[in-house]
Amino acid sequence: MRNAIEVIRETDRKEVRRYLGYYGKKADAAIEEQIGFCLEEMCTAAEPGAVFRRCGLILHDDGRIRITALPEDRVQGTLMETASKSLARNLQGCCGAYLMAVTLGQGPDLVVRRAAVLSPGKMVICQAAGAAMAEAWCDEVNREIREEASRLGFACRPRFSPGYGDLPLTLQKDFETALEMKKEIGISLTDSLLMVPTKSVTAIIGLTREDTDCDIQGCNSCSSAEGCSYRRT
Ligand code: SF4
């Protein structure tokens, strides 16, 4: 896997503009300059981390989805269970799954908090920069997972996070336990199940023996999206 800091330093400014609502348009020179400053400050503060784990998957006829430990794991049992219809559609035909969690660490949150006091405009740009950086880091970890899966003879479906479609945020608790997120990469959960640090992402990635050609950035960017029955909502 590539160095995390290098990856987030290469975050695409187009993505930052998209989070700011520019949708393909260029921002004016002053905003472009601010985007550059904010990306630099957020990158300097970041301490990215990632953890992932391959798991078993059982798709029940009644729609329940069970993600389990692998037979070779030290502790056996169910890691998470959900009846999400959106996830079930995405995982049709899958025979395993990865759980993943990534974070940019506490530093970017401190930058955003400082900016909130000094300049609300800067805070908004830092938030957008952080969201784009977290996605860039997620893509890199997702690539690593794809490579590992490919060595094992699997193809990967696009990652699917709690909060997409009807996949509930309550699953964050299961991610916390299954991936030991606090111990491994310092992610904890608030009472309302938000992750701290805030620039953190969890996701499930389905594994299939079919030769699917999923886009790393997911269904919205995929050229095969039309007519694909596994498409995310
Ligand atoms: S739309 Fe594309 S990325 Fe999404 S599941 Fe289908 S092939 Fe994969």
Boltz pocket constraint, residues with backbone or C-beta under 6 A from the ligand:
constraints:
  - pocket:
      binder: B
      contacts: [[A, 156], [A, 157], [A, 158], [A, 212], [A, 213], [A, 214], [A, 215], [A, 218], [A, 219], [A, 222], [A, 223], [A, 224], [A, 225], [A, 226], [A, 228], [A, 229], [A, 230], [A, 231], [A, 232]]
      max_distance: 6.0
